């Protein structure tokens, strides 16, 4: 029998520490080894107890969570799940935490913690378990921004006819930064589902837009899929790609979650299979669970070319693994080769894509 995942909970609220302990302790595969009310206490308990996973509040006295996270990832890298608020500041802090090496995050309720946190039980337990098996990158070496790929004549032609469709989850915010950072301004249209709650996707899109040569925005209903534009599905809504004359647009719809996600990669991939067929290039990246696997198989059946991120470069090799098992993946590549191959496939004549 496998040893339980040992978790240290770090939060300045005694109530939150109590509720998180109660929730995580309901799963026999998790053992809360201790709690800490601030980073200084947490530092000593990390050295003493050597937990497998730490949950970390962003806002704490004496030292804020981001400063502590940076110190941890430099000195003793370990899987960290952040606890943040659904405020504008909370979104920015959480994105920064993911840049610093946090595996994932949960959003804390803004009202009655004791009443609402149990609703997050399944999410919290699954994210802690995924974090325990995640690949952790320390901060000993600063990340280098990818150099944009030089556009070719074929890419410029393909940019008017192709759409690159991307799905990602845990670890995806940083992977997408590398992936889209390699795209030149003359790239094909890109549509993205990254599992995120509402408000977070707007902040994420803005951050990518500042870093990339392509224009990145949170998608709005009716936005056209245009060369050089990346549309990020808004949190709490599904995004579908539909035909519109010679081109296509996105539809933002409020429908039930699919695979426990909203937005769902499967919803977008299914629509791309119908609307785009061989005009699409599908990419599935790091993430927990199986969202996107069935939709990618349908895209491949419809003539799309399909790529998956390899296990070694994934934070969590869940979504790509299941997509491979469902037969939807044509090629498996490391993260640093995904963008170049996606653009190469998008540059091929339609006859080559359909063959």
Buried (B, 14 or more C-beta within 10 A) or exposed (E): EEEBBBBBBBBBBEEBBBBBBBBBEEBEBBBBBBBBBBBEBBBEBBEEEEBBBBBBBBBBEEBBBBEBBBBBBEBEBBBBBBBBBBEEEBBBBBBBBBBBBBBBBBBBBEEEBEEEBEEBBEEBBBBBBBBBBBBBBEBEEEEEEBEBBEBBEBBBEBBEBBBBBBBBBBBBBBBBBBBBBBBBEBBBBBBBBBBBBBBBBBBBBBBBBEEBBBBBBBBEEEBEBBBBBBBBBBBBBBBBBBEBEEEBBBBBBEEEEBBEBBBBBBBBBBBBBBBBBBBBBBBBBBBBBBBBBBBBBBBBEBBBBBBBBBBEBBBBBBBBBBBBEBEBBBBBBEBEBBBBBBBBBBBBEBEEBBE
